[in-house]
Amino acid sequence: MLVFLWTLPTTLIGLAAALLWIALGAKARIRHGVVEVHGGWLAKRMLHAGGFAALALGHVIIGCSPGVLDQLRTHEHVHVKQAERWGILFIPAYLLAGLWQLLCGRHAYYDNPFEREAFAAEAQPVKACEAHQQRQ
Ligand SMILES: [Zn+2]
């Protein structure tokens, strides 16, 4: 319960994003204690504009398809655990870590320690949504 409350500010941001996704046609489900949102108009935009297939905000994971959510669950649940650990500081810490990597001449995403921990936990980090779409 305390972990849930500690993570709540980040989860509320995730829920606000989820409501926007759902308003534009996405669907929601609960898997492994997390709200998962997938599909809809924004799902295609997040992949093409942002270049990412899934995003974890507290106890909410937004992905471009149910298959991608299944495929990236290990990676995204590392971010859920990070949000539980960092609480309200998670998003600022994540962004500052990426900025620090940039200032040190490294990649803001792939060298971000939060991402490195998530990539270490799973085997297929890149372009999962595109690979999934090609299989369908
Ligand atoms: Zn990640």
Backbone and ligand atoms as CSV (ligand in chain L), in Angstrom:
chain,resi,resn,atom,element,x,y,z
A,1,MET,N,N,0.833,-1.215,0.000
A,1,MET,CA,C,0.000,0.000,0.000
A,1,MET,C,C,0.865,1.262,0.000
A,2,LEU,N,N,1.918,1.259,0.853
A,2,LEU,CA,C,2.807,2.417,0.897
A,2,LEU,C,C,3.526,2.610,-0.433
A,3,VAL,N,N,3.925,1.500,-1.049
A,3,VAL,CA,C,4.599,1.580,-2.350
A,3,VAL,C,C,3.646,2.178,-3.379
A,4,PHE,N,N,2.390,1.747,-3.315
A,4,PHE,CA,C,1.385,2.275,-4.248
A,4,PHE,C,C,1.243,3.789,-4.068
A,5,LEU,N,N,1.171,4.239,-2.816
A,5,LEU,CA,C,1.016,5.682,-2.549
A,5,LEU,C,C,2.267,6.462,-2.953
A,6,TRP,N,N,3.441,5.903,-2.660
A,6,TRP,CA,C,4.714,6.529,-3.010
A,6,TRP,C,C,4.827,6.702,-4.519
A,7,THR,N,N,4.268,5.747,-5.269
A,7,THR,CA,C,4.333,5.762,-6.733
A,7,THR,C,C,3.178,6.556,-7.342
A,8,LEU,N,N,2.165,6.877,-6.539
A,8,LEU,CA,C,0.928,7.468,-7.055
A,8,LEU,C,C,1.118,8.719,-7.919
A,9,PRO,N,N,1.992,9.670,-7.554
A,9,PRO,CA,C,2.121,10.852,-8.436
A,9,PRO,C,C,2.499,10.469,-9.868
A,10,THR,N,N,3.427,9.553,-10.021
A,10,THR,CA,C,3.815,9.110,-11.371
A,10,THR,C,C,2.673,8.326,-12.012
A,11,THR,N,N,2.000,7.494,-11.216
A,11,THR,CA,C,0.872,6.721,-11.744
A,11,THR,C,C,-0.241,7.644,-12.223
A,12,LEU,N,N,-0.486,8.741,-11.501
A,12,LEU,CA,C,-1.538,9.681,-11.919
A,12,LEU,C,C,-1.213,10.298,-13.277
A,13,ILE,N,N,0.042,10.594,-13.505
A,13,ILE,CA,C,0.445,11.094,-14.828
A,13,ILE,C,C,0.180,10.011,-15.873
A,14,GLY,N,N,0.511,8.767,-15.519
A,14,GLY,CA,C,0.247,7.645,-16.413
A,14,GLY,C,C,-1.237,7.466,-16.688
A,15,LEU,N,N,-2.063,7.611,-15.653
A,15,LEU,CA,C,-3.510,7.463,-15.834
A,15,LEU,C,C,-4.080,8.587,-16.692
A,16,ALA,N,N,-3.559,9.806,-16.525
A,16,ALA,CA,C,-4.007,10.921,-17.369
A,16,ALA,C,C,-3.671,10.636,-18.831
A,17,ALA,N,N,-2.459,10.143,-19.059
A,17,ALA,CA,C,-2.069,9.782,-20.430
A,17,ALA,C,C,-2.949,8.639,-20.932
A,18,ALA,N,N,-3.224,7.668,-20.065
A,18,ALA,CA,C,-4.053,6.519,-20.453
A,18,ALA,C,C,-5.456,6.975,-20.865
A,19,LEU,N,N,-6.028,7.907,-20.119
A,19,LEU,CA,C,-7.367,8.406,-20.466
A,19,LEU,C,C,-7.364,9.069,-21.834
A,20,LEU,N,N,-6.294,9.810,-22.128
A,20,LEU,CA,C,-6.170,10.436,-23.445
A,20,LEU,C,C,-6.083,9.357,-24.527
A,21,TRP,N,N,-5.258,8.333,-24.268
A,21,TRP,CA,C,-5.109,7.237,-25.231
A,21,TRP,C,C,-6.465,6.550,-25.461
A,22,ILE,N,N,-7.195,6.289,-24.344
A,22,ILE,CA,C,-8.484,5.585,-24.426
A,22,ILE,C,C,-9.512,6.445,-25.157
A,23,ALA,N,N,-9.477,7.758,-24.914
A,23,ALA,CA,C,-10.408,8.664,-25.607
A,23,ALA,C,C,-10.190,8.616,-27.115
A,24,LEU,N,N,-8.989,8.239,-27.524
A,24,LEU,CA,C,-8.667,8.175,-28.951
A,24,LEU,C,C,-8.614,6.732,-29.446
A,25,GLY,N,N,-9.360,5.853,-28.761
A,25,GLY,CA,C,-9.581,4.515,-29.289
A,25,GLY,C,C,-8.765,3.395,-28.683
A,26,ALA,N,N,-7.917,3.687,-27.707
A,26,ALA,CA,C,-7.118,2.619,-27.104
A,26,ALA,C,C,-7.970,1.770,-26.160
A,27,LYS,N,N,-7.467,0.597,-25.839
A,27,LYS,CA,C,-8.134,-0.301,-24.897
A,27,LYS,C,C,-7.234,-0.490,-23.684
A,28,ALA,N,N,-7.842,-0.860,-22.556
A,28,ALA,CA,C,-7.077,-1.043,-21.319
A,28,ALA,C,C,-7.320,-2.442,-20.753
A,29,ARG,N,N,-6.323,-2.951,-20.031
A,29,ARG,CA,C,-6.441,-4.225,-19.340
A,29,ARG,C,C,-5.516,-4.163,-18.127
A,30,ILE,N,N,-5.712,-5.061,-17.205
A,30,ILE,CA,C,-4.819,-5.132,-16.049
A,30,ILE,C,C,-4.037,-6.438,-16.131
A,31,ARG,N,N,-2.707,-6.320,-16.093
A,31,ARG,CA,C,-1.824,-7.484,-16.130
A,31,ARG,C,C,-0.738,-7.301,-15.083
A,32,HIS,N,N,-0.562,-8.300,-14.247
A,32,HIS,CA,C,0.518,-8.296,-13.251
A,32,HIS,C,C,0.506,-7.019,-12.398
A,33,GLY,N,N,-0.682,-6.585,-11.995
A,33,GLY,CA,C,-0.802,-5.444,-11.098
A,33,GLY,C,C,-0.588,-4.089,-11.738
A,34,VAL,N,N,-0.608,-4.040,-13.053
A,34,VAL,CA,C,-0.353,-2.797,-13.774
A,34,VAL,C,C,-1.464,-2.585,-14.803
A,35,VAL,N,N,-1.896,-1.338,-14.968
A,35,VAL,CA,C,-2.842,-1.005,-16.036
A,35,VAL,C,C,-2.064,-0.945,-17.344
A,36,GLU,N,N,-2.482,-1.748,-18.304
A,36,GLU,CA,C,-1.845,-1.725,-19.623
A,36,GLU,C,C,-2.821,-1.133,-20.634
A,37,VAL,N,N,-2.364,-0.175,-21.418
A,37,VAL,CA,C,-3.185,0.495,-22.430
A,37,VAL,C,C,-2.515,0.261,-23.781
A,38,HIS,N,N,-3.329,-0.066,-24.771
A,38,HIS,CA,C,-2.744,-0.361,-26.085
A,38,HIS,C,C,-3.684,0.045,-27.209
A,39,GLY,N,N,-3.102,0.288,-28.353
A,39,GLY,CA,C,-3.876,0.567,-29.564
A,39,GLY,C,C,-4.367,2.010,-29.632
A,40,GLY,N,N,-5.282,2.249,-30.559
A,40,GLY,CA,C,-5.849,3.577,-30.735
A,40,GLY,C,C,-4.992,4.467,-31.620
A,41,TRP,N,N,-5.492,5.646,-31.839
A,41,TRP,CA,C,-4.862,6.603,-32.761
A,41,TRP,C,C,-3.453,6.975,-32.316
A,42,LEU,N,N,-3.267,7.184,-31.009
A,42,LEU,CA,C,-1.963,7.624,-30.521
A,42,LEU,C,C,-0.902,6.524,-30.554
A,43,ALA,N,N,-1.335,5.275,-30.605
A,43,ALA,CA,C,-0.368,4.171,-30.620
A,43,ALA,C,C,0.552,4.269,-31.836
A,44,LYS,N,N,-0.040,4.548,-32.987
A,44,LYS,CA,C,0.782,4.672,-34.208
A,44,LYS,C,C,1.663,5.923,-34.124
A,45,ARG,N,N,1.122,7.006,-33.569
A,45,ARG,CA,C,1.891,8.255,-33.474
A,45,ARG,C,C,3.087,8.090,-32.536
A,46,MET,N,N,2.898,7.382,-31.417
A,46,MET,CA,C,3.993,7.240,-30.458
A,46,MET,C,C,5.156,6.481,-31.078
A,47,LEU,N,N,4.853,5.565,-31.971
A,47,LEU,CA,C,5.923,4.810,-32.610
A,47,LEU,C,C,6.629,5.652,-33.656
A,48,HIS,N,N,5.849,6.333,-34.487
A,48,HIS,CA,C,6.465,7.070,-35.590
A,48,HIS,C,C,7.062,8.401,-35.156
A,49,ALA,N,N,6.380,9.113,-34.270
A,49,ALA,CA,C,6.887,10.419,-33.839
A,49,ALA,C,C,7.924,10.270,-32.731
A,50,GLY,N,N,7.627,9.436,-31.751
A,50,GLY,CA,C,8.525,9.294,-30.613
A,50,GLY,C,C,9.525,8.170,-30.772
A,51,GLY,N,N,9.230,7.224,-31.636
A,51,GLY,CA,C,10.150,6.114,-31.857
A,51,GLY,C,C,10.164,5.084,-30.751
A,52,PHE,N,N,9.146,5.096,-29.894
A,52,PHE,CA,C,9.115,4.094,-28.831
A,52,PHE,C,C,7.848,3.256,-28.928
A,53,ALA,N,N,7.955,2.005,-28.516
A,53,ALA,CA,C,6.848,1.066,-28.628
A,53,ALA,C,C,6.036,0.972,-27.354
A,54,ALA,N,N,6.639,1.297,-26.219
A,54,ALA,CA,C,5.931,1.219,-24.945
A,54,ALA,C,C,6.551,2.214,-23.974
A,55,LEU,N,N,5.759,2.563,-22.956
A,55,LEU,CA,C,6.157,3.590,-22.001
A,55,LEU,C,C,5.524,3.257,-20.656
A,56,ALA,N,N,6.319,3.244,-19.609
A,56,ALA,CA,C,5.788,2.978,-18.265
A,56,ALA,C,C,5.800,4.266,-17.460
A,57,LEU,N,N,4.650,4.583,-16.868
A,57,LEU,CA,C,4.522,5.745,-15.981
A,57,LEU,C,C,3.868,5.251,-14.687
A,58,GLY,N,N,4.670,4.944,-13.692
A,58,GLY,CA,C,4.144,4.376,-12.456
A,58,GLY,C,C,3.543,3.015,-12.729
A,59,HIS,N,N,2.314,2.800,-12.269
A,59,HIS,CA,C,1.654,1.516,-12.477
A,59,HIS,C,C,0.791,1.519,-13.728
A,60,VAL,N,N,1.207,2.257,-14.733
A,60,VAL,CA,C,0.528,2.313,-16.030
A,60,VAL,C,C,1.580,2.088,-17.115
A,61,ILE,N,N,1.284,1.164,-18.033
A,61,ILE,CA,C,2.158,0.951,-19.187
A,61,ILE,C,C,1.330,1.172,-20.448
A,62,ILE,N,N,1.811,2.048,-21.308
A,62,ILE,CA,C,1.141,2.322,-22.576
A,62,ILE,C,C,1.993,1.708,-23.685
A,63,GLY,N,N,1.360,0.895,-24.520
A,63,GLY,CA,C,2.089,0.241,-25.601
A,63,GLY,C,C,1.327,0.334,-26.898
A,64,CYS,N,N,2.021,0.067,-28.004
A,64,CYS,CA,C,1.348,0.225,-29.292
A,64,CYS,C,C,0.445,-0.946,-29.640
A,65,SER,N,N,0.616,-2.105,-28.995
A,65,SER,CA,C,-0.289,-3.227,-29.260
A,65,SER,C,C,-0.228,-4.200,-28.087
A,66,PRO,N,N,-1.224,-5.101,-27.963
A,66,PRO,CA,C,-1.170,-6.098,-26.886
A,66,PRO,C,C,0.066,-6.990,-26.999
A,67,GLY,N,N,0.436,-7.347,-28.232
A,67,GLY,CA,C,1.605,-8.195,-28.426
A,67,GLY,C,C,2.891,-7.527,-27.976
A,68,VAL,N,N,3.000,-6.237,-28.259
A,68,VAL,CA,C,4.181,-5.477,-27.829
A,68,VAL,C,C,4.232,-5.392,-26.310
A,69,LEU,N,N,3.070,-5.192,-25.694
A,69,LEU,CA,C,3.044,-5.155,-24.226
A,69,LEU,C,C,3.520,-6.492,-23.656
A,70,ASP,N,N,3.082,-7.597,-24.272
A,70,ASP,CA,C,3.537,-8.914,-23.814
A,70,ASP,C,C,5.043,-9.048,-23.996
A,71,GLN,N,N,5.527,-8.590,-25.144
A,71,GLN,CA,C,6.939,-8.741,-25.489
A,71,GLN,C,C,7.851,-7.877,-24.619
A,72,LEU,N,N,7.383,-6.674,-24.291
A,72,LEU,CA,C,8.226,-5.714,-23.555
A,72,LEU,C,C,7.914,-5.672,-22.059
A,73,ARG,N,N,7.099,-6.630,-21.593
A,73,ARG,CA,C,6.655,-6.568,-20.199
A,73,ARG,C,C,7.832,-6.588,-19.234
A,74,THR,N,N,8.822,-7.417,-19.467
A,74,THR,CA,C,9.974,-7.494,-18.555
A,74,THR,C,C,10.673,-6.140,-18.463
A,75,HIS,N,N,10.936,-5.531,-19.614
A,75,HIS,CA,C,11.596,-4.220,-19.664
A,75,HIS,C,C,10.752,-3.165,-18.938
A,76,GLU,N,N,9.480,-3.098,-19.282
A,76,GLU,CA,C,8.625,-2.050,-18.711
A,76,GLU,C,C,8.409,-2.249,-17.213
A,77,HIS,N,N,8.372,-3.506,-16.772
A,77,HIS,CA,C,8.199,-3.735,-15.333
A,77,HIS,C,C,9.443,-3.347,-14.540
A,78,VAL,N,N,10.598,-3.296,-15.183
A,78,VAL,CA,C,11.774,-2.722,-14.515
A,78,VAL,C,C,11.516,-1.247,-14.244
A,79,HIS,N,N,10.906,-0.546,-15.214
A,79,HIS,CA,C,10.576,0.877,-15.012
A,79,HIS,C,C,9.497,1.045,-13.934
A,80,VAL,N,N,8.566,0.096,-13.862
A,80,VAL,CA,C,7.561,0.150,-12.784
A,80,VAL,C,C,8.266,0.060,-11.429
A,81,LYS,N,N,9.213,-0.886,-11.320
A,81,LYS,CA,C,9.961,-1.037,-10.065
A,81,LYS,C,C,10.797,0.218,-9.765
A,82,GLN,N,N,11.364,0.811,-10.809
A,82,GLN,CA,C,12.132,2.056,-10.616
A,82,GLN,C,C,11.219,3.158,-10.100
A,83,ALA,N,N,10.010,3.253,-10.659
A,83,ALA,CA,C,9.052,4.274,-10.208
A,83,ALA,C,C,8.654,4.015,-8.753
A,84,GLU,N,N,8.534,2.727,-8.389
A,84,GLU,CA,C,8.213,2.395,-6.994
A,84,GLU,C,C,9.368,2.794,-6.071
A,85,ARG,N,N,10.592,2.664,-6.556
A,85,ARG,CA,C,11.771,2.989,-5.758
A,85,ARG,C,C,11.943,4.504,-5.621
A,86,TRP,N,N,11.725,5.248,-6.718
A,86,TRP,CA,C,12.030,6.683,-6.757
A,86,TRP,C,C,10.830,7.560,-6.421
A,87,GLY,N,N,9.631,7.004,-6.479
A,87,GLY,CA,C,8.434,7.771,-6.146
A,87,GLY,C,C,8.285,9.001,-7.026
A,88,ILE,N,N,7.947,10.126,-6.410
A,88,ILE,CA,C,7.698,11.363,-7.162
A,88,ILE,C,C,8.953,11.850,-7.888
A,89,LEU,N,N,10.103,11.353,-7.479
A,89,LEU,CA,C,11.363,11.778,-8.101
A,89,LEU,C,C,11.688,11.007,-9.384
A,90,PHE,N,N,10.883,9.978,-9.708
A,90,PHE,CA,C,11.245,9.110,-10.832
A,90,PHE,C,C,11.394,9.874,-12.149
A,91,ILE,N,N,10.388,10.620,-12.542
A,91,ILE,CA,C,10.440,11.302,-13.845
A,91,ILE,C,C,11.575,12.332,-13.884
A,92,PRO,N,N,11.700,13.206,-12.854
A,92,PRO,CA,C,12.849,14.137,-12.896
A,92,PRO,C,C,14.191,13.403,-12.905
A,93,ALA,N,N,14.310,12.336,-12.104
A,93,ALA,CA,C,15.580,11.599,-12.059
A,93,ALA,C,C,15.889,10.957,-13.411
A,94,TYR,N,N,14.855,10.395,-14.049
A,94,TYR,CA,C,15.035,9.766,-15.355
A,94,TYR,C,C,15.504,10.812,-16.376
A,95,LEU,N,N,14.834,11.959,-16.387
A,95,LEU,CA,C,15.189,13.001,-17.358
A,95,LEU,C,C,16.582,13.572,-17.089
A,96,LEU,N,N,16.902,13.790,-15.815
A,96,LEU,CA,C,18.230,14.315,-15.479
A,96,LEU,C,C,19.330,13.303,-15.814
A,97,ALA,N,N,19.042,12.034,-15.611
A,97,ALA,CA,C,20.026,10.991,-15.950
A,97,ALA,C,C,20.302,11.000,-17.454
A,98,GLY,N,N,19.233,11.166,-18.254
A,98,GLY,CA,C,19.412,11.243,-19.700
A,98,GLY,C,C,20.180,12.495,-20.103
A,99,LEU,N,N,19.848,13.609,-19.467
A,99,LEU,CA,C,20.552,14.862,-19.754
A,99,LEU,C,C,22.021,14.754,-19.386
A,100,TRP,N,N,22.310,14.129,-18.249
A,100,TRP,CA,C,23.685,13.947,-17.818
A,100,TRP,C,C,24.473,13.118,-18.840
A,101,GLN,N,N,23.837,12.077,-19.374
A,101,GLN,CA,C,24.503,11.250,-20.384
A,101,GLN,C,C,24.819,12.098,-21.619
A,102,LEU,N,N,23.859,12.926,-22.023
A,102,LEU,CA,C,24.078,13.810,-23.171
A,102,LEU,C,C,25.255,14.748,-22.927
A,103,LEU,N,N,25.290,15.352,-21.737
A,103,LEU,CA,C,26.359,16.300,-21.409
A,103,LEU,C,C,27.721,15.615,-21.374
A,104,CYS,N,N,27.709,14.320,-21.102
A,104,CYS,CA,C,28.957,13.552,-21.085
A,104,CYS,C,C,29.281,12.965,-22.458
A,105,GLY,N,N,28.488,13.339,-23.479
A,105,GLY,CA,C,28.764,12.882,-24.837
A,105,GLY,C,C,28.234,11.495,-25.130
A,106,ARG,N,N,27.353,11.004,-24.300
A,106,ARG,CA,C,26.774,9.678,-24.529
A,106,ARG,C,C,25.326,9.820,-24.986
A,107,HIS,N,N,24.668,8.689,-25.241
A,107,HIS,CA,C,23.290,8.678,-25.712
A,107,HIS,C,C,22.336,8.851,-24.526
A,108,ALA,N,N,21.395,9.805,-24.678
A,108,ALA,CA,C,20.472,10.117,-23.581
A,108,ALA,C,C,19.576,8.936,-23.214
A,109,TYR,N,N,19.251,8.099,-24.202
A,109,TYR,CA,C,18.334,6.977,-23.940
A,109,TYR,C,C,19.112,5.694,-23.624
A,110,TYR,N,N,19.950,5.264,-24.548
A,110,TYR,CA,C,20.595,3.955,-24.391
A,110,TYR,C,C,21.633,3.938,-23.266
A,111,ASP,N,N,22.199,5.083,-22.941
A,111,ASP,CA,C,23.176,5.136,-21.853
A,111,ASP,C,C,22.558,5.581,-20.529
A,112,ASN,N,N,21.270,5.903,-20.551
A,112,ASN,CA,C,20.569,6.276,-19.322
A,112,ASN,C,C,20.573,5.064,-18.377
A,113,PRO,N,N,21.045,5.226,-17.146
A,113,PRO,CA,C,21.114,4.075,-16.230
A,113,PRO,C,C,19.762,3.403,-15.994
A,114,PHE,N,N,18.675,4.170,-16.069
A,114,PHE,CA,C,17.348,3.561,-15.913
A,114,PHE,C,C,17.065,2.607,-17.077
A,115,GLU,N,N,17.448,3.018,-18.283
A,115,GLU,CA,C,17.249,2.150,-19.453
A,115,GLU,C,C,18.227,0.982,-19.444
A,116,ARG,N,N,19.446,1.246,-19.037
A,116,ARG,CA,C,20.435,0.156,-19.013
A,116,ARG,C,C,19.985,-0.956,-18.078
A,117,GLU,N,N,19.402,-0.579,-16.959
A,117,GLU,CA,C,18.884,-1.594,-16.041
A,117,GLU,C,C,17.742,-2.378,-16.692
A,118,ALA,N,N,16.853,-1.666,-17.421
A,118,ALA,CA,C,15.724,-2.332,-18.069
A,118,ALA,C,C,16.193,-3.226,-19.218
A,119,PHE,N,N,17.158,-2.731,-20.017
A,119,PHE,CA,C,17.671,-3.548,-21.118
A,119,PHE,C,C,18.399,-4.773,-20.606
A,120,ALA,N,N,19.064,-4.620,-19.463
A,120,ALA,CA,C,19.771,-5.769,-18.897
A,120,ALA,C,C,18.804,-6.873,-18.491
A,121,ALA,N,N,17.556,-6.485,-18.203
A,121,ALA,CA,C,16.569,-7.454,-17.738
A,121,ALA,C,C,15.876,-8.191,-18.883
A,122,GLU,N,N,16.030,-7.717,-20.082
A,122,GLU,CA,C,15.354,-8.375,-21.205
A,122,GLU,C,C,16.276,-8.478,-22.415
A,123,ALA,N,N,15.879,-9.273,-23.402
A,123,ALA,CA,C,16.808,-9.607,-24.472
A,123,ALA,C,C,16.614,-8.828,-25.754
A,124,GLN,N,N,15.424,-8.311,-26.044
A,124,GLN,CA,C,15.164,-7.704,-27.346
A,124,GLN,C,C,14.714,-6.264,-27.162
A,125,PRO,N,N,15.653,-5.323,-27.077
A,125,PRO,CA,C,15.284,-3.952,-26.737
A,125,PRO,C,C,14.774,-3.085,-27.885
A,126,VAL,N,N,15.042,-3.427,-29.126
A,126,VAL,CA,C,14.797,-2.448,-30.193
A,126,VAL,C,C,13.662,-2.827,-31.125
A,127,LYS,N,N,12.948,-1.823,-31.553
A,127,LYS,CA,C,11.972,-1.910,-32.632
A,127,LYS,C,C,10.999,-3.077,-32.467
A,128,ALA,N,N,10.591,-3.352,-31.254
A,128,ALA,CA,C,9.703,-4.474,-31.005
A,128,ALA,C,C,8.358,-4.298,-31.697
A,129,CYS,N,N,7.845,-3.063,-31.712
A,129,CYS,CA,C,6.532,-2.838,-32.302
A,129,CYS,C,C,6.567,-3.099,-33.803
A,130,GLU,N,N,7.627,-2.619,-34.462
A,130,GLU,CA,C,7.718,-2.831,-35.907
A,130,GLU,C,C,7.851,-4.316,-36.219
A,131,ALA,N,N,8.651,-5.025,-35.458
A,131,ALA,CA,C,8.812,-6.463,-35.676
A,131,ALA,C,C,7.483,-7.173,-35.467
A,132,HIS,N,N,6.748,-6.740,-34.448
A,132,HIS,CA,C,5.452,-7.343,-34.164
A,132,HIS,C,C,4.476,-7.080,-35.308
A,133,GLN,N,N,4.469,-5.844,-35.815
A,133,GLN,CA,C,3.546,-5.497,-36.897
A,133,GLN,C,C,3.879,-6.263,-38.177
A,134,GLN,N,N,5.174,-6.491,-38.417
A,134,GLN,CA,C,5.567,-7.209,-39.620
A,134,GLN,C,C,5.124,-8.666,-39.578
A,135,ARG,N,N,5.046,-9.227,-38.357
A,135,ARG,CA,C,4.628,-10.620,-38.228
A,135,ARG,C,C,3.135,-10.788,-38.465
A,136,GLN,N,N,2.362,-9.713,-38.337
A,136,GLN,CA,C,0.897,-9.838,-38.474
A,136,GLN,C,C,0.462,-9.715,-39.918
L,1,ZN,ZN,ZN,12.853,1.605,-21.129
